[in-house]
Amino acid sequence: MSDSAKSKDEIQGEGNYSAAQEYDEGVREFVKRGKVKPAAENAAPESAEQERELSEAEEEGRSHARSSSGGSQ
């Protein structure tokens, strides 16, 4: 099949359109089934120590993102 004959769903230069569509559909279904609150509750830290560790890890990740972005923040 020539490049001009390919459908938009097959284009994967700047992104995978079919994967993005599947992800979006999955998120909609997840929300529609009411699974957001239970998932958030299950993801909550189990202790103050774990909450502190997660906050420190998040800040560490942000510091790497700021230093590698090359822009001013």
PyMOL commands that set and color helices and strands:
alter all, ss='L'
color gray80, all
select helices_A, chain A and resi 3-5+8-10+17-32+36-43+48-69
alter helices_A, ss='H'
color red, helices_A
deselect
rebuild
show_as cartoon
